[in-house]
Amino acid sequence: MSNVNVTPLANTFRVAAFFALTCASLLAQDQKRGIIRGMVLDTTDQPVEDAKVEANFTGSFSGIVPSARTDKSGHFVIKRLAWGEWYVTASKEQDGYPDESNAFYSGFNSTPVTVSLSADNPEQLVTVHLGKKAGSISGTIADAENGEPVEPCVRLQWKNAPSVYWSGYGLLNSRFNLLIPADTDITLMIWSRGYEPWVYKGDDGNDALRVHAADQLKIQVRLTPNNDKERPPTDEELKKMRESISAGGCDDLPSLQ
């Protein structure tokens, strides 16, 4: 009589049991997740197609911000959101409407739509309006002597409200096009190792740029090399550069002589 091997059948039962437990676990997780759905409107209360909608958690959060795009009728759905309070913002940068979850654009006037998700209120319906249309700046950043492109650190700051600013490495690349709050005085500083700091100054001597909604200001930035350009960076300087790049920030502002 031949022996019968029952191991494959036993393994099948184990796999089935594993998948059943996994599905049950996922179902339990889904039961603790909420949904935000709604519509995005422009300033004339017309539906906006292909707007980006973001749900920002007001508590501790790390990872990708949940988001969705609106359909032709301006509707969106964001699913699998944890219980808690969320604020919802909409943007359409290709048409000049920035993401006002960034305080650089909203300043002190931000009034985001806020919702609370819980077991008693697992789904919320909201209406979100696009913010104020922005202007933009565009141009290039290069070495003043050889014309080579430079990828610098940048700080954009509201002149009349210095606590509102946006600073970082990669904020403006060697070729850039960036939305700017409309009708707002903005100071601009650009710096990079081996170059003298550069600050914006208009033809009229004004130290702040100002762009109207839907307008564009072109800026050609040429950085002047300083005496440190040929000196190799120290280990401490290299460490700060790496930290700055990885964090997306340039917190050490240069001193202006």
C-alpha positions as CSV (number, residue, x, y, z in Angstrom):
1,M,0.0,0.0,0.0
2,S,1.4,3.4,-0.9
3,N,1.7,6.2,1.6
4,V,-0.6,9.3,1.1
5,N,1.1,12.7,1.5
6,V,-1.3,15.1,3.3
7,T,1.1,18.0,3.7
8,P,0.0,19.9,0.6
9,L,-3.6,19.8,1.8
10,A,-2.6,20.9,5.3
11,N,-0.6,23.8,3.7
12,T,-3.7,24.8,1.7
13,F,-5.7,25.1,4.9
14,R,-3.0,27.1,6.5
15,V,-2.8,29.5,3.6
16,A,-6.6,29.9,3.5
17,A,-6.7,30.6,7.2
18,F,-3.9,33.2,6.8
19,F,-5.8,35.0,4.1
20,A,-9.0,34.9,6.1
21,L,-7.3,36.5,9.1
22,T,-5.6,39.1,6.8
23,C,-8.9,40.0,5.2
24,A,-10.6,40.2,8.6
25,S,-7.8,42.5,9.8
26,L,-8.0,44.7,6.7
27,L,-11.8,44.9,7.1
28,A,-11.4,45.9,10.8
29,Q,-8.9,48.6,9.7
30,D,-11.3,49.9,7.0
31,Q,-14.0,50.1,9.6
32,K,-11.8,52.6,11.5
33,R,-11.2,54.7,8.4
34,G,-13.2,57.7,7.1
35,I,-14.0,59.4,3.8
36,I,-14.1,63.0,2.8
37,R,-15.9,63.7,-0.4
38,G,-17.1,67.0,-1.9
39,M,-16.8,69.6,-4.6
40,V,-14.2,72.3,-5.5
41,L,-15.6,75.7,-6.7
42,D,-13.8,78.8,-8.1
43,T,-14.5,82.3,-6.9
44,T,-17.6,82.5,-9.0
45,D,-18.9,79.2,-7.5
46,Q,-18.3,77.3,-10.7
47,P,-17.1,73.6,-10.5
48,V,-13.3,73.2,-11.1
49,E,-12.0,70.2,-13.0
50,D,-8.6,68.7,-12.3
51,A,-8.0,70.6,-9.1
52,K,-5.8,68.9,-6.5
53,V,-7.5,68.4,-3.1
54,E,-5.4,67.6,0.0
55,A,-6.5,66.4,3.4
56,N,-4.1,67.5,6.0
57,F,-4.2,65.9,9.5
58,T,-4.1,68.3,12.3
59,G,-2.4,65.9,14.7
60,S,0.9,64.1,14.4
61,F,1.4,62.7,10.9
62,S,4.2,61.5,8.7
63,G,4.1,60.3,5.1
64,I,2.3,61.3,1.9
65,V,-0.5,63.7,2.4
66,P,-3.8,62.1,1.2
67,S,-5.0,63.8,-2.0
68,A,-7.3,63.4,-5.0
69,R,-8.1,65.1,-8.3
70,T,-11.5,66.5,-9.1
71,D,-13.5,65.1,-12.0
72,K,-15.3,67.1,-14.8
73,S,-18.0,68.1,-12.4
74,G,-15.6,69.2,-9.7
75,H,-16.2,66.3,-7.4
76,F,-13.6,64.4,-5.4
77,V,-13.3,61.6,-2.9
78,I,-10.5,60.9,-0.4
79,K,-10.7,57.6,1.3
80,R,-9.0,55.6,4.1
81,L,-8.5,58.6,6.5
82,A,-7.9,58.0,10.2
83,W,-10.2,59.2,12.8
84,G,-9.5,62.7,13.9
85,E,-9.6,66.3,12.6
86,W,-8.6,67.1,9.0
87,Y,-8.4,70.4,7.1
88,V,-9.0,70.3,3.4
89,T,-7.5,72.7,0.8
90,A,-7.7,72.8,-3.0
91,S,-5.2,74.1,-5.6
92,K,-4.8,74.2,-9.4
93,E,-1.3,75.5,-9.9
94,Q,-1.4,75.1,-13.7
95,D,-4.0,77.8,-13.7
96,G,-2.3,80.0,-11.1
97,Y,-4.1,78.9,-7.9
98,P,-1.5,77.8,-5.3
99,D,-1.8,75.4,-2.4
100,E,-2.9,77.6,0.5
101,S,-1.9,74.9,3.0
102,N,1.4,76.6,2.5
103,A,1.3,79.8,4.7
104,F,3.5,81.6,2.3
105,Y,0.5,81.9,0.0
106,S,-2.3,82.2,2.5
107,G,-0.5,84.4,5.1
108,F,-2.8,85.1,8.1
109,N,-6.0,84.9,6.1
110,S,-6.2,81.1,5.7
111,T,-9.6,79.7,6.5
112,P,-9.4,76.0,5.5
113,V,-12.4,73.7,5.6
114,T,-12.1,71.6,8.7
115,V,-13.8,68.3,9.3
116,S,-13.8,65.7,12.1
117,L,-14.0,61.9,11.3
118,S,-15.0,59.4,13.9
119,A,-16.9,56.2,14.3
120,D,-20.1,58.3,14.6
121,N,-19.2,60.5,11.6
122,P,-17.1,58.3,9.3
123,E,-18.0,60.3,6.2
124,Q,-18.0,64.1,5.6
125,L,-19.3,66.1,2.6
126,V,-17.6,69.5,2.0
127,T,-17.4,72.3,-0.5
128,V,-13.9,73.8,-1.0
129,H,-13.1,77.0,-2.8
130,L,-9.9,77.8,-4.6
131,G,-7.9,80.6,-3.0
132,K,-6.7,83.9,-4.5
133,K,-5.1,83.7,-7.9
134,A,-1.3,84.2,-7.8
135,G,1.3,85.9,-10.0
136,S,4.6,84.2,-10.8
137,I,8.3,84.8,-11.2
138,S,10.5,83.0,-13.7
139,G,14.1,83.1,-14.9
140,T,17.5,81.6,-14.5
141,I,20.2,81.5,-11.9
142,A,23.8,81.2,-13.1
143,D,27.5,82.1,-12.4
144,A,28.2,85.7,-13.4
145,E,31.6,84.8,-14.8
146,N,31.1,81.6,-16.8
147,G,27.3,81.4,-17.1
148,E,27.2,77.9,-15.6
149,P,23.8,77.2,-13.9
150,V,23.7,77.3,-10.1
151,E,21.3,75.5,-7.8
152,P,21.1,77.7,-4.7
153,C,19.4,78.2,-1.4
154,V,16.5,80.7,-1.5
155,R,14.4,82.7,1.0
156,L,11.2,84.4,0.0
157,Q,9.6,86.6,2.7
158,W,6.7,88.9,3.1
159,K,8.2,92.3,3.6
160,N,5.4,93.6,5.8
161,A,5.0,90.3,7.7
162,P,8.5,88.8,8.2
163,S,7.2,85.8,10.0
164,V,5.7,84.6,6.8
165,Y,8.4,83.1,4.6
166,W,9.4,80.1,2.5
167,S,13.0,79.0,2.5
168,G,14.9,76.0,1.1
169,Y,17.3,74.3,-1.2
170,G,15.6,73.5,-4.5
171,L,12.8,76.1,-4.0
172,L,14.2,77.9,-7.1
173,N,16.3,75.9,-9.5
174,S,18.7,77.2,-12.1
175,R,15.7,77.5,-14.3
176,F,12.6,78.4,-12.4
177,N,8.9,79.3,-12.6
178,L,7.2,79.8,-9.2
179,L,3.8,81.1,-8.1
180,I,4.0,84.2,-5.9
181,P,1.2,85.7,-3.7
182,A,-0.4,88.4,-5.8
183,D,-0.2,92.1,-4.8
184,T,2.1,91.3,-1.9
185,D,5.6,92.8,-1.3
186,I,8.1,89.9,-1.3
187,T,11.8,90.1,-0.6
188,L,14.0,87.6,-2.2
189,M,17.5,86.4,-1.1
190,I,19.5,83.8,-3.0
191,W,22.8,82.3,-1.9
192,S,25.2,79.4,-2.5
193,R,28.6,78.4,-1.3
194,G,31.3,80.2,-3.2
195,Y,29.2,83.2,-4.2
196,E,28.2,86.5,-2.8
197,P,24.6,86.6,-1.5
198,W,22.2,88.1,-4.0
199,V,19.1,90.1,-3.0
200,Y,16.4,91.3,-5.3
201,K,16.2,95.0,-6.1
202,G,14.0,96.5,-8.8
203,D,14.9,99.0,-11.4
204,D,13.4,101.7,-9.2
205,G,15.5,100.6,-6.2
206,N,12.7,98.9,-4.4
207,D,14.0,95.9,-2.4
208,A,10.7,93.9,-2.7
209,L,9.1,92.4,-5.8
210,R,5.3,92.7,-6.3
211,V,3.3,90.8,-9.0
212,H,-0.3,91.2,-9.9
213,A,-2.6,88.2,-10.2
214,A,-1.9,86.2,-13.5
215,D,1.1,88.4,-14.2
216,Q,4.7,87.2,-14.5
217,L,7.9,88.9,-13.5
218,K,11.1,87.7,-15.2
219,I,14.3,87.7,-13.2
220,Q,17.8,86.9,-14.3
221,V,20.0,86.1,-11.3
222,R,23.8,86.2,-11.8
223,L,25.8,85.2,-8.7
224,T,29.2,86.8,-8.2
225,P,32.0,84.3,-7.1
226,N,33.7,85.2,-3.9
227,N,37.2,84.3,-2.5
228,D,35.9,80.9,-1.1
229,K,34.9,79.5,-4.5
230,E,38.1,77.6,-5.1
231,R,38.5,76.5,-1.5
232,P,37.3,72.9,-1.0
233,P,34.6,72.6,1.6
234,T,35.5,71.5,5.1
235,D,33.9,68.3,6.6
236,E,31.6,70.4,8.7
237,E,30.5,72.4,5.6
238,L,29.9,69.2,3.7
239,K,27.8,67.9,6.6
240,K,25.7,71.1,6.7
241,M,25.2,70.9,2.9
242,R,24.0,67.3,3.0
243,E,21.7,68.1,6.0
244,S,20.3,71.1,4.2
245,I,19.6,69.1,1.0
246,S,18.0,66.2,2.8
247,A,15.9,68.5,4.9
248,G,15.0,70.7,2.0
249,G,16.0,73.7,4.1
250,C,18.7,76.4,4.2
251,D,18.4,77.9,7.6
252,D,21.8,79.6,7.9
253,L,21.1,82.9,6.3
254,P,24.2,84.7,5.0
255,S,25.2,88.0,6.5
256,L,25.0,91.0,4.1
257,Q,27.9,93.4,4.2
